[in-house]
Amino acid sequence: MDKDKLTGLTGADTVLVHLDLRPAAIIRDLDLLRPVYGQTAACGYFGRDLPVTWERTDRVETLRRTVGAPDGERAA
């Protein structure tokens, strides 16, 4: 399957095509085995400049293109 040529999928289908949701893949993709939790547990991480991988947005444009949303706008 050529993921770059898919268009018009629903949001759920898009997630299933582009994101590997198996537990080991989530741990790998978000680099969850790094020891950053002590820093995030102490007074939270909101407003702090900590390298938290679960806030990355590196896949947003790919997901938008697949559901047919224009770049920089939310899908309906």
N, C-alpha and C positions, 0 to 999 in steps of 0.2 A: 504494500500500500504506500503510495507516495503522499506523505502527510502535507507537503507543500501545495498540492493541487486540490485539496479538499476545501469546499466552500459550502455555506448554507446549512451546516449541521446545527443542531440545537446546542445549547450550552452544556448540557450533560454529556452529549455525544462527543463534543469537542474535548471536554476534560478527559474522557475515557481514551480518546485517540492520542492526545498529546502528553498526558501525565501518567506515569507509572504509579499506581496507588497501592502497590504491595508494600507491606510494612518495611521490609528491608530496603526497598527502593526509596521510600520516603526518608528513612534514616540516612541513606546515602546522599540523596539529592539535596537535603536540607543540612547535611553535615551535622547531624544531631549528636554525634559522639564526641564533639569538641567540649572541653570543660569551660563553658561560658555561663553555666547556670548559677554559680555562686555570685557572679556579677549581676545577673538579672534578678536574682532572689533578694539581694540587698537593696531595698528601697525601689524595686521595680526597674524597668528600663525605659519607660516613657520619658521623652525629653532628654535622654542621654544618648551619646554617640557610641553605641555598642554595636559590634558586628553580628547582628542577629539575622541569620539566614532565612528565617521564616517570613521575613518582610520583603524579600527580594521580589522585584516585578519584572524579571528578565524574560518571562514568557507571555506577557500581556499582549504584545503586538501580534504574536503568532495566533493566540486564541481569538483576538478580535478579527483578524483576517479570515479565520476559518468560519466564524459565525456570520461573516459578512458585514461587520460593523466598520464604519470608516475609522481611520487612524485617529486616535485622540478622543474618540467619542464613545459613549457607553452603548452597548447593544440594548435594544428594547426588550 
